[in-house]
């Protein structure tokens, strides 16, 4: 897999070094170099860019500001900040930066972050494994699924799932006996397609519930423990059929 990338830095020597490192990395392709973030933004809007090596302190439009105006979603370019100031590291992560390189850095450090970008891209593009089928019309239910969490696949037991909430670019999976929810960069729709419909139901545009974890329900809401989830208008007919089985 080859990542199409650009370098953005207003310091000529720093820009030249990043470009040199990109060109000697087999899985990176240098699609452009820019001393101005505004010019870089135009290229990002018109070309398919996978990765940006981005300086932070620049005139007109700095690196953080550029990151904030990029499109959101799984297919947006990933960012590795290159900066001489480590105080920007935390702010970099607030704009979903993949990593940052503290100047001056060597090729070993550069390659480490580039490899992280490659691993991330390969994970996103890896086709989801299909469950084995019992016959042509009915799939055999699996007892687990794998979710992309950070830069690895994490095995989640279906029996542990209470409910799943869709956020902007993530899903939040609430698990029984877990101190915190599991966040995965995927869509609720994609996850819904992987879950066995006999065990899970989408009741709202932002929620999928585990049917065997429901503690009480009305025609307009579902309760899982102390959590109350409203049933969305789009899903009321399907939910009414489910409720009808028990009334």
N, C-alpha and C positions, 0 to 999 in steps of 0.2 A: 504494500500500500504506500502510495506517495502522497504527502501532504503539500498542498499548494500554499505557500506562505509569503508574507511580505515583512519587511523591516522598516520601522519608523523611528527616526532619531534625528534631532537637529544638530547633533555633534558629528561632523564628518568622520572623525577617526572611529568613534563608537559605532557609527552606521556601517563603516567599511568592515570592521571586525565581525559584526553580526552577520553581514552578508557572506564573508569568507567562511564562517562557521557553517552557515546554511549550505553553501555550495559543496562543502566537504562531507556533508551528512547524506548518505545514500537515499534515505527515505524522505528527504525534504527537497522541494523545488522552489527556487527563488522566483516569484512571479513579479516582484517589483520592490524598489527601495525608495523611501520618501523622507525628506527632511522636514516635512510639514504635515501635520495631522489632517488638515483640511483636504489636501491633495490625496492623502491616503484614503480618506473617507469616500471620495469619489470613486476610487478604484474598487473599494470594498463593495460599493453599491452596484458596480457593473460587472465584476468578475467573481468567479467562484473561489473564494479564499477560505482555507481551512484553519490557518494559524497566523497570528500576528505577534511579532516580537516588537513590543511597544515601549518606548521611553515615556516617562511620566511628565517631567518638567520640560515643556515646550511652549513657545509663544503662540498666540492666537487661540489654539485649542490644545489643551494638555491631554495626556494619556487617559486619565480618569474620565475626563469629559467625553473623550472619543468613545470609551467603553460604554458610557451611559446612553449614548445615542444609537448604538448598534441595535439591530433587531434582536428580540429575544427568541428563544426556542432552541431545539436541539441542533438545528442545522446552521446556527450562527457561527461565525469564526470564533475559535478559542483564542485567548490572550495569554501571553507570557510577558509580564512587565520586565523591563530592563531599567534599573534605576540605581543611582548612587546613594539613595537615602532609604534606609531600612524602615523609617517611620511610615513609609507609604505602604508597607506590606499588608497591614490590616485593612486599610482602605481598598487595596487591590482586591481582596477577597470579597468585599461587599459588592463589587461589580462582577462577581463570578469569574475572576481571573483563574486560570488553570495553575499558574505558578508565577514566581518572580525570580529574576537573577539580579544579584547585588553586584554592581560594578566596583572594581574590575573583576571580571570572571574569566575563567579559562575554558578550554574546549570540553574538558571532562564535565564541568558543571553545566555547560550549555547542552551537551549531549544527554545528560540526565533529565533535564526538563523537556527536551525534544522527545525523548523516549516516552516520557509520561504522556505527552500529547498524542503520540502514535498509539500507545496502549488505549487511551481514551477513545480515539477515533475507531480503532478496531473493535472495541467493545460495543460502540453505538451501531456499527455496521454489521455486527455478527447476527445472522438470522436466528430467530428464536427456535429452540428445539421443539419439535412437535411431539405430543404425547402419543404413545403407541395406541393403535386402534384395534378394537375387538372385531369389528367388521366394517363394511363400507359406510354405514350410516350412524354408528354409535361409537364415540371415543371412550376409552377406558379412563376413568377418573384417576388423576395422580394425587398423591398425598402431599405434594410440595410443589413449589415453583422457585425459579431463580430470579432475583432482582438485581439490577445494576445499582450498586451502592458505592459511591465514590468511584474507585477504579478497579472494582472487583465484582464478581457475581456472588451474591449471598443467598444461601438456601433458606427458604421460608416454609415452614410447615403450614399447610392449609388449616389444620386443626387449631393453630394458634392465632389465626386472624380474627379479630373482632369486627372491624370495618376498615374501609379504605377511603381516604379523602383526596380529591383531586385539587391540587394547587395550581399555580401559574405554569411552571415548567416541571413540576414534580408531582408524585403521589406520596401521601403520608399513610403508612400502614400501621394501624394500631394493633398491637399484639398482646395477648393475655400474659400476665406475669412479667411484662417488660417494663423497665424503668422509663424508657422513652420510645417514641414512635420511630419506625424505620423510614427514611426518606430515600426515594429512588427517582432518578431523572428519566421519567417516561410519562405517558399520557394515561388517563383513566380509561379511555376507550381501548387502548392497546392491552392494558391489563385485564379489562373485562373479557376480552376475547380469549384469554388464556385460562380463565377461571371456569370450573364446571358449573353450568347454570342450575343444576339441582341443588347446589350448596351455597351459591352466591346470587344476589340480585341487586341490580342498580335501581335505587329508589329516588335518586335525585341527580341532577347533572353533575354534582360534586361528590356523590357518595355511592359506594357499593357496600352492602352489609352482608355479613355471614348469617345465613338463615338460622343455623342452629345456635347462634349466640343471642338471638332476640329474646329479651326477657318479658316484654309486653308490647302491644301495638294497638293502634286505632286505625281507622281508614285513612288518616292523614299523617300519621307519624309512627316511627319505630323507636323503641327504647332498647338500648344495649347497656345494661347496668344503669349508670347515672347519665349516660349520653342519650339525648333525644335528637333524632334526625327527622326532619320534615320530608314528606313524600312530595316530590315535584309533580306539577300538573302533567308533564309528559309521561310520567311513569305510573299514574294513578290507576289506569285500567289494568295493567299487568299486576300491580300490587293488590288491587281489589280481587282479582282471581285467586291470588295466593291466600288472602284473608278468608275468601269464601270457602276454602277447603276446611276451615276450622270453625265455621259458624253454621 
